[in-house]
Amino acid sequence: MTLIQPPLALLLDVDGPLASPVTRRVSPGIIDSLIELVRKGIPVVFNTGRSDAFITEQLMAPMLEAGLPEGSVVHAICEKGAVWFSFTPEGAGPIHVDKSLAMSTAFCDDIRDLVARSYAGHMFFDETKRAMVSVEQHVDVESSVYLAEQPKFDADALALLAAHKLGGTRLDHRAPDASGTVDYRVDPSIISTDIESVQLGKDLGASRAVELLAAQGIVPRAWRTVGDSRTDYAMADWLHHRDHPVKHVDVRPADGVPAKPYPVLTAADLDLGDEVVNDFAGAAFLQHWLDGLAR
C-alpha cells in the first residue's frame, strides 16, 4: 500500500463548529468548504456525539448533492466512538456499532418514559441513537429556559441509573472528571444531555479516526481538531500523547481555555471579534485552511 501523507487532517466535532446550536443545521458555505478541502486531498473526519442519522441528513446528503469528488472517502465517527461509518460519492457504507458500549433497552425505555411524563415541553428523546441515550432541547424553547430545566432531568437520569444498578456520575466540564470510578455518566451540553458508557468520548473517536485513515494508507503530517466544549479537547489530548502533531480549535471558549501542551486556537487568532463563535468560527477556520493550501 502506498503511504499518503497529506499536510493536514481535520477531526471535527459537529454541533457548534459545523451545525448551528440554534438551528441544528449546517450552512451551505460550510458544506462547500468541506467539499473543497476533500478535493484538495485533506482528510475530513467527523467526530461527534450525534447519531449516524443526523450526519447522514445534515452532512452526507448535502455533501453528495454538492458533488463529493470522485474517489474520495469521508469518515463519520458518531455517538462518541460507539458508531461509525464512511461515505463516498456513491453513498454510505456499512454502519458499525460497538454493542459492548450500548445502554440497555430497559434503561432506554425508562428515559423515554421520563421525558414523555415530565420533560416533553423542554426536550425530546433522540430515537436515532444506537448506543447512547440522549435527550435534546426543542429548537423552539429558549436556551435559558432549557438550561434551567436540564439539571432536574440530569438528576432524574442519575436516579434511574442507580435504579438499574448502573453506577453513574454527572460530568461537570469545569471540574476534574470523576467518571473513572463509575461505569456510566450523564454528560450535559448546551443543547442536550447524553447518558453513556464512560468508555465513550472524543478520545475514542480520535483513535478510530487514526485507524480508519491508516487502513487507507493515510498518515497525516499534522492534525487539526475542532470543538466547542471542554470534552472536545480529548481529541487533541489523545493525538498529542501519541506523538501526532496537533493544534486544537475551540470555537466556543466561554468555558475558559485550559493550559495544554499543544497550541489552542480561537477566533481571536484569525483577528475576528469575540462574538464570532460556534459555526461562524468553524466556517472561518475552514476558509483559513483553504487559503493556506492555496498559498
Protein Blocks (a to p, Z undefined) as FASTA:
>chain_A
ZZdddfbdcdddfehjlmccklopacfklmmmmmmmmmnopacddddfbdfklmmmmmmm
mmmmnopaehiacdddeehhpaccdddfkbccdddddfklpccfklmmmmmmmmmmmmmm
mmccdfkbfkbccddddfkbcfklmmmmmmmmmmmmmmmmmmnopacddddfkbccfklm
pmbdcdddfkbccdddfkbcfklmmmmmmmmmmmnopacfbdcdddfbfklmmmmmmmmm
nopacddddfblknopaddfbdcddfklnopafklgcjllmmmmmmmmmmmmmZZ
